[in-house]
Amino acid sequence: EDDDQEDGTADENFAGDYGYMLSKHGNVAVLQVYGELVPKESWYNRYFGMISYEEIRNAAITAASSGLVAGLLLDFDTGGGAVTGIGELSDFLREFDNNVMPVYSYTGANMLSAGYWLGCMGRKVYSSSMALSGSIGVITAHFSYARSLKEAGVDVTMFRQGEFKALGSPYETLDDKAKADIEARMRKFYDMFLGHVSPQRGIPIPTLLETAAEGRVFMGAAAVKVGLVDKVISFDKAVAFVANAVKDTQLGSSQLSPTTMAGMTDMKRTLNAAGLAAVDSGVAAEVALADPKLSDEVLDTPADT
């Protein structure tokens, strides 16, 4: 079966809007995580080499809802992307792995930065011999147009109510206070990244800092040596490993359903009485919220900030 749906059509085994991201290999669904990672779903993501956290979530639900597979293999080729939304997706993948079906990870190209944040959540993480993994770190760029505007004869005056409001505006020179504010936020994100990878891979944070983090990138066997990857194997062998690991899992059609979007508003879900009872009985809240029998859609219009 062709696991690269270049014509943009869905794999015949997986119906719906997210089937094009999936391919079926025996009892395993392979979910392509290709391109720059962004928070929100949009019709143009596919055409600009992007994939959203929402699309990954919904493709996983599509695979589970098919009733055709017992395991999910995330196939990565991404240099990373946005911080916003990655925490929510990783929470979902954890619940999905615990309550729906096992999740594994593979890269034959790149599993870097935010891609590795997601990839390290696999029960096992596989890599080809020349694939790159890691880049555990945080990066941002600040652009200042202040000098360009001044040379064009444009004076910009910033008015603030609140000492830290809009520090780092591109219309003024970046001062020490703004630098410190940006760096403090980046440090928090980095600490969260380390705190996420450490328990997933069983590597103490001091060891992670010394050997595998700080933005380092590792190829194949080197990634295995520092603990970021479990085994260097081919894609076909990775699929075979996952298929064997989940062979005794009974297939069943899940009641999960993808979220919907309506214009610029989010269609969110809230637990109904049955859902609250299910959560009380031990069902994960994330799973209950995705089940139309246990939750109801509510229209949430975000406020401006």
N, C-alpha and C positions, 0 to 999 in steps of 0.2 A: 504494500500500500504506500502511496505517496504521502509522506508526512509534511510536505511543504506545499500548501494549497495556493500556488502562485496565481491561479486564475481567479482567486478571490471567492470561490464557491465553498460551501460547507462540505466537510467530509460526510459521505452519505450515511454514516452511522450516527451522526450527531446533528439533530435538527436545530433550527433556531438561528438567531443572529450571531451566535458565538461559535458555531460549528467550524468556521474557517480557521479557528485557532487550535483545533483539536484533530488528532488522528487516533484511530483505534489499532492497537497491536495486541491481538489476542484478548486477554482480560485486563489490559493496561491502556489507559488514555494518556496520550502525550499532549501536553499543553505548551504551545510555543510562546515563550516570553522573549520576543525579539524587538529590539529597538529601544529608544529612550523612554524611560519610565516617567509617566505624568500622572497627576491625581485623577483627572476627570475623563469620562468617556466622551468622545466626539466622533462624528462621522468622518472627519478628515485625519484622524490619528494614523490610520493604516497607510494613507497616501503620503505622509510626511515622516514615516519611519518612527512612529511613536506607539506606545501601548500604555493604557491606563491601568491603575490599580483596580478600578471598577470592572474593566473588561476581563482582567485575570480572574477576579472573584466570580463573575458571571459565567465565564467559560468553565471554571471548576464546577459550578452548580449545574451547568448543562451536561457535563460529563456524568456527574452523579445521578442526575435525573433520568438519564437514558436507560439505566438499569442494565447496561451492557458490560460494564467494567467494574473491577474490584480494587484498582489502585490507580494513582495519579502520578505521572512523572513530569515534572516541570523541566522543560528543555530551554536553557538560557543562552541567549546571545545579546547581551546588553552591557553597555558601559556604565549604567546607572541612571540616575535621574533625581526626581524631586523627593524631598523629605516629607512634604505634606501628603498624608494619606497612607504612608507606608506602615505606620503603626496599626491602623485599622485593618489593613490587608493581612498583616502578620498575625493579628488576633484571630481573624477569620480562618486563616490557614491552620492555626493551632487547633481551633475547634473542629475544623473540617477533618483534620488528621485524627483527632481523638474520637469523633462521633460519626463520621461519614465513611471515609476510606483513607488508607495510608498514603502519605505524600512523600515522594522522593525527588531528588534533584540531579540534573545532568547538565554539563556544558561541553560543547564541542568547539566553542569559540571564545566567548567572554562571559564571565559571571563576576562583575565588578561593582564595587561601591553599593548602591542601593540594590543592585542585582544580587550581590552576595548576601546582603541583609535578608533577602527573601530565600535565596538558595540554601543558606545554612539551616533553614528550618526543615529540610528534608530529613527523613529518618536515616538515610544514607545520601552522601553527596558524591557524585561520580564526575570524572573529567576525562577528556581525551588527552593524549600525550602532549599536544601543543596548545591546548586551551589555557586561557589566563583566568585566574581567580584571585579574589582579595580586593585590594584598594579600599581597605577599611579606614575611612577618614571622611572629612567634610570639607567642601570647598564652596566658596561663593566669590563673586566678582562685583566690585563697585565701579560704576562709571560716573565721572563728573563732567558735566558740560559747562561748568562755571566759566572756565577760561575761554572756551569757544564762544559762549554767549557774550562775554565781555568784549571780545575782539569784534563781535558783530554789532556792538553798540547796544546790547540788551542788558539792562541792570535788573537783577532779581533780588527781591527782599523777602526773606522768610519771616512770617509771623507765627509764633507758637503760644499756645496755652497748654502747659505741660512741658516740663523740662526735657523729656526724652521723646516728645512727639516728632515722628518722621526724621529722626536723626539719620544721617547718611543720605539725605536727599540728593539726587543727581544734579540739582540746580545750584549747589553750593560746594565749596571745597570741603573735603573730608577732614574734620579736626580730630584731636585726640579723644575727645569724649565719644564721638560717633564711632571711632575705631574700637574703643574699649567696649562699647555697647554691642557692636556686631560680633566681636571676638568672644564675648561672654556667651552669647546665644549659640555660636558655633561650638564652643567648648561643651555646652550642655548637650547639644546634639551628638557630639563625638562620644561623650560619656555614655549616652543612651545606646549608641551603636556598640560600644565595647560591652556594655551590660547586656546587650541582646545576644551578641555572638558568643560570649564567654560560656553561658550555661548550655547554649545549643550545641557547641562543639566540645564542651568539657575542658576548656582551656582557661586557667586562671588569668585574670586581667593583667597582672604584672608580666606573666609569660607572653600573653598576647601582644602587649606593648613592645616587649623585647624582641619577639620573633616574627610576628605575623601581621601586626597592625601598622599604624603610622603611615598609611597610604601605600604600603608595599604591595607589589603585584607578583604572583608566582605562576610559573608554568608547570603543568602536568605533575610530575613526580615531586617537584619542589613544594607544590601546594599540599601534597600528601605528607611530606616530611614535617611541615610546620603545623599540620592538623586541620587545615581548612577543607581538605578533601579526603574522602575515605579510600578511594581506589581509582587508578587510571585504567580505564577500559573504553572500548568502542561504544557507540550509541546502541548498536544491536545487542551487545552483551549487557548493557545497562538495562535495556528493556527486558531481557531474559531474566536478569537478577530480580527485577521488580515482579515480573510475572510469576516467578517461582515463590517469591516471598508472600504473595497474596493468593496463591492458587487454591487455598482451602477456604477463602472468604466467600460466603454466599452472596450471589448477586441479588439485587432488589432495587426496584424503582424508587428513587428518593422523591419526596414531596417538595424539595427545595425548588425555588423559582427565582430567576434573575430579577434584580431591581429594575424599575422603569424610570425613565426620565421624561419630563414634560417641559419643553422649552428651557427657560433659565431657572426653573424651580425643581427641587428634588422631591420625588415621591418616596417618602420614608414610611417605615412600618412601626406599628406599636402592638404590643402583645394584647390579645383579647383574653377573655376569661379562660378559654381552653389553654392558651399559651402560658398564662400565669400558673395554671395548675401543672402544666408540663415542666416548667422551670422548677417549681417546688418539688417535683418528683425526681429532678436530677438532669433534665434535658438542658443543654447549654443554651443560654439566652440568644447567642448569635444564630444558632441553628433554628431555634423556635421563631425568631424574627423573620427568617427566610422562608418559613413554611406558611403558605397562604391559609392553611387550616387553623394555624395557631396565632396569626397576626393579621392586622388590617392596615391598608394603606392610608396614610394621612399626607396631605399636601402641606409642605413646609416651604414658605417663601423666606429666603435668607434676608436679614436686615443689613443695611449698609453700615460700614464701619468708618 
